[in-house]
Amino acid sequence: MIHDINAQSREHIFYDTLKGVLLYHNDLANYPLHWHNEVELILLLSGSLKVKFHNDSSAVVNCMPGDIMMIAPGTLHEYISDAPGGEKLILLFDLATYSQVSSLVPLIKTLPPYTHISQNLYPVEVARLQNYFWEIDRLYGQQDEFLQISVYSLVSLILAQIGSMHLNDAIPNRDTGDSQYKNIDKLVEVTNYIDSHRSDDLTVEQLADLAGFSKFHFERLFKAYMGVSCYQYITKRRVLMAQELLGDTDLSVMDIALQSGFFSLSTFNRVFKDINKCSPTEYRKLYRTGADSSPDRANS
């Protein structure tokens, strides 16, 4: 995945199995400086792990087996080690993709850019969190929609428990002079705003004002850091919202278009087909046919 880091250190996450959730095992000793829009949760299984954070005067956190690390969206970090890497179970979760966890977004924002949960200091809490990780690992990749919902619920439990612990192992100074961090922080704020206002009539000028940049500077920064234009990002997020509504509700295509921020049915149909290679109606049929014919349901 290292090759998916762009020149501005942003890592683009590809979801191979479950939209908005990526779980994988990693034993790399070193991983270059990067950031992403997703919450990152790390469970160290063996060896040791050093994570260097560049939002906090280059603080380095040492993790031991059993420890858990939560890294907030937009946090610049890298793995550093002089020894072979230990095995890590890494979970990346896109908060903005799921309406059922939208209430967690403001809570996550109150947490520091990273939270280190030491097994030695919090044995009971860590044991519970580890059980959540292993249950996600067991369910990950299952085709049954109910099991997929279980994965999202388990991730929510992890985030909620870490938040409720109010851990302050590291309270970074966010008032840093690092221009790259300031740009990332502003863009994460903007993307969070987009994700929570996808049905509104958003304009680039409005979002540039929110970030405190001129329209020209904002558009240039957004494209450089995010890899797509602001307009393309908004469009993709609206289409993702439409996909959820098509799959999970019986709303009409027109109502879904309006709720997703498209004020013209013809524009919605055209954009949706450009991205998904099928119309919204065809997508709904394919989605429901696939769900009804999944092996788990066929055997139930």
C-alpha positions, 0 to 999 in steps of 0.5 A, a space after each residue: 500500500 506504500 505506493 498509494 501515498 501521494 506527494 503530499 503524504 496522503 494515503 489513499 485507502 482502497 476497500 477490498 472487501 467491505 466499503 468503508 472498512 479495511 482490515 489487514 495484517 502488517 509486519 512492516 518495520 518501517 512505513 513512510 510519513 502519511 495521513 488519511 481521512 480514515 480513523 486508524 486502529 492498530 493492535 500490536 500482536 508481536 514484536 515492537 512498534 514505534 510510531 512517530 507523529 509529526 503533529 506533535 513536535 515529532 513525538 515517538 510512541 513505543 508500543 508493546 504487544 497487546 497495546 492498541 493505538 488509535 490515530 485520528 483522521 489527518 494525523 501525520 505519522 510513520 512507523 520507525 524501527 531498527 529491528 524487524 517489524 512486529 505483526 500488527 492488525 490494522 483497521 481503517 474506518 471511514 466515519 463519513 461513509 456510515 450514517 449509523 456512526 455519524 454521532 461519533 464524528 464530533 466525539 472523535 474530534 475532541 480526542 487528541 490526534 493519537 491515543 495510546 492504550 497500554 495493556 500494562 496500564 489498562 488490562 481490563 479495557 484492552 482485553 475488551 478492545 482486543 475481543 472486538 478486534 478478533 470478532 471483526 477479524 472473524 467476521 471480515 469478508 463475510 457476505 451476509 449483510 447482517 454480519 457486515 452490520 456487526 462489523 460496523 457495530 464492533 468498530 463503533 464500540 471500539 471508538 466509543 470505548 476509547 473515547 469514553 476512557 478519556 485517555 490523555 497519554 499524549 495531548 499534542 499541541 495542535 497549534 503548530 507552525 507546520 504549514 503542511 499540518 495546517 493544510 491537512 487540518 483545514 482539508 480534513 475539516 472541509 471534508 468532514 463538512 462536506 460529508 455531513 452536508 452532502 444534501 446541501 447546495 455546496 459551492 467551492 467558494 463556500 468551502 474555500 471560505 470555511 478553510 480560510 483560503 482564496 478559491 484559487 488557492 483552495 482548489 489547488 491545495 485540495 487537488 494536490 492533497 486529495 488527488 481529486 478536485 473538490 467538485 469531484 470529491 463532493 460528487 463521489 460522496 453524494 453518489 456514495 450516499 445515493 448507493 446506501 439509500 438505493 440499497 437500504 431504503 425503498 425511496 424513489 430514485 427522485 427522492 434519493 437524488 434530492 436527498 443526496 444533493 442532486 437537484 436534477 434527476 437527469 444529472 443524477 442518472 448521468 453522474 451515477 452511471 458514469 461512476 458505477 457503469 449502471 443506472 440507479 435503478 439497475 444498481 438497486 436491482 443488482 444490489 438486492 439480487 446479490 444480497 438475496 442470492 448470497 451463500 449465507 442466505 441461500 443456506 438459511 
